Amino acid sequence: MVNTHYDEGTVNGEDLPNIIYKTLHKEILNLSIKPGQALLESDVCNRFNASRTPVRTAFQRLSDAGLLSIVPYKGAFATYLDFDYITQMIFMRHAVESKVIAEAIALDDPFLVEAIRYSLRCQRLLLDTPCTVEEFYTMDSQMHRLWFASVKRELLWQTIQDFEVHYTRFRMLDIVAVGNFRQIVEEHEQLFEAFEKRKAVDAERILETHLQGGVKRLGTKLIHEFSGYFKK
């Protein structure tokens, strides 16, 4: 992580606690700060040229968001991933999103079809460029969001995102550790093919495979290489 220095108060109209919160929030989600890793107040103060008050405010917000565990007399640590929580999130995503896709298929909206097709083209272009993990993750999520928006379920989509504290980091682990962007895009293309042909049952089956993909791709790495990332 690069040291970034700010003056106390506001930066471009944004208060320092919020800048610290947003920066650390992003780094915990994209695994730059790994599950279980300690965050020292003094290090964060030095990094942002801040006193302890804005840092503690940011830490408390991260704790409230489920991303930071504050242990009295020991310090603050990025929370561990909860595999049981993750599998339940996958189950919920499949149950909700398959219903949303079925509703979107029923719309028979050619503009939606073209929007998804365009998203897939962008994903294919990313495969041929040295894209960042964040860029690919954003593009990966974009197509899913399209059909939520098409049936006016954007609040539901945002609610799912808000509750994906563990699952988002798990998806990042899949992208970072395996790096099989091509397989993820191919699954999107299969999903789109079923969508375009208006085959809701096929789309539901492909969606389940897609959402379970990270577990399968990571495989034994979950037990060996990354076991320390998960709650015991």
N, C-alpha and C positions, 0 to 999 in steps of 0.2 A: 504494500500500500504506500502511495506517495504522500509525503508530508504536505499538508495544505495549511497555509496560515491566513487567518482572518482576524480582523479587529473585532473586539467585543461590541455588541450592539446588533446592528443590522447590516446585511450585505445585499445590495440591489433590492432593498425593500423587504428582505427576508430575515427573520430573527435567527441568531446564531444557534439556539437549541434546535430549531427546526432543520437547519443546514446539517448539523451533526447527526440528528435523528435520520434524516433522509439518506445521508451518505452511508451510515452504518447499516441502515435497513437494507439498502441495495447490496452492500457487501456481504451481509449475512445470507440474503436470499440467493446471491449468485455464487456462494461458497468461497468467496475471497477470504471471508472469516469462517472458519470451519466449525461444524458442530462440536461443542465442548471446549472450544478455544477461549482462553481468558482474555478479557478486555480490561486493561489497567486504566484507571481514571487518569493517572499521571501521563500516560502515553497519549491518550486522546486529548488531554489538555494541551500538551506540547504540539500535537499535530495541528490543532485548530487555533492555537494561540489563545486559548480560552481559560477562564477560571473554572473551578470545580462546579459552580452552580449551573451553568448551561449544560455541562456534560452530564451531571446527575439528572437534570430534567430530561435530557435525551435518553439516558439509560432507563429511566422510569417508563417513558413512552414505549421503548423497545420491549421492556418487561411486560407492559400491558398488552402489547401486540403478540406476546408469546414467543418472541425471538431472543430474549435475554433472560437469564436466570440470575437474580441478585441474591447472593448468599451472605448473610451477615458475618463479618469478620474474615471472610474468605475472598470476596470479590464478585465480579460479574463474569458470566460465561455465556457464550452463544448456546442456546438450548439444543439438546440432542434431538435427532429425528425420532419419531414414534412410528414404528412400522405398522402397528395395529391401526393407528389413526390413518396412516397412508392408505392401507387396504380398504378401510371404510370410506375414505374420500373417493377412491377409484370406483367403489360400488355406487356411491351416491352420484358421481359424475356420469356414470354409465346410465343409471336409472333416469336421471333428469335429462341428460343431453340426448339420449335416444328418443325421448318423447318430443323434445324441441325439434330434432331433425325431422321427425314424422310430421310435425305441424308445418315446418318449413317446406317440406316436399309437397304437402297439400296446397300450399300457396300457388305452386306452379308459376313462379315469378322468374321470367327470363333475365331480369336485371340482377337478381340474386345469383343466378347461375353464372352470369358473366363476371360478377364480382368475385366469386369463388375461383373461377377459372384464372382471373388475373392474379389472385393471391397465390395460386399454385405456380404460375409463371415466375412470379417474384421469388418464390421458394427455390425453384429450379435455378434461377440466376444466382442465388446465394450460394448454391453448391459449387459454383465455378469461381467463387471469390473467397479471399481470406476473411470471411465474416467473423465477428466476435460471437461469443456464446449468447450475449444479451440480444444481439441482432437476430440470431436464429430463433431464440426463445420467443421474441416478440412476434416474429413472422409465424411461428408455430401456433401461437395462440390466436392470431388474427382470424384465421379461417373459422375456428370454432365460434369466435365471437360474432361472426357474420350472421349465422343462422339464429343465434339468440336475439340479435337486433332485428332480424327480419320479422320475427313473430312477437316483437315488443316484449322480450324477456330480458332486457339489458340489466334491470335491477337484480334479477336472479343470477345473471352472469357475474355481476360485480360482487354479489353476496358469496358466490362460490369462490371467487378470487380471494376475498377477505378471509375465508376460512381455510385457505390452502397454505397455511404457514409451513406445515411439514411437507405437503405434497409438492409445492412449488420448488422447494430445495431438493426434493427427491428427483423431480424432473430435471433440475439443473445437474444433479449428480449423474444422471443418465447421459445428458448431453456432454458434460465435461469428461467423464471417465470413459465412456464408450465412443463418443464422437461419431456415431453412426447416423449422421444427418440424412444420408440418402435413404435409409430404411424408413425413417420417420416421414419423409416427403412421399415416398412410395405408398405408405399407408394412407396418407392424405389423398393421394390420387385414387386409390381404391375406394376410399370413402366418397369421394366426389363422383366417381363413376356410378356407384349405387344411388347417390343422390340425384344425379342427372337422369338416370333411368327410372327414378321414382320408385325404387325398391327399398322401402323402409325396413323390412325384415333383414335384408342383406346389410344395410347401413348399420343397423343395431349390432349385428354380429361383428362387422369390421371395426366398429367403434370400440367394442369390448376388447378386441385384440390390440387395438391401438393404445388404449388406456392402460392395458396390462403390459405393454411393450417394455417399459423400463425395468420391471421386475425380471422379465425374461432376458433382456440384454445384459443387465448387470450380473445375473446368475450367481455364481459362486463368489464373485467379488464382494457381494453383500455379507458373506460369512467371513471371508478372510481379509481382504484389503480394506473394507470400509466398515467393519463391525464396530469400530470405535466411534462411529458417527451416530450410532443408534442407542436409544434409551434401553437400559437393561431391564 
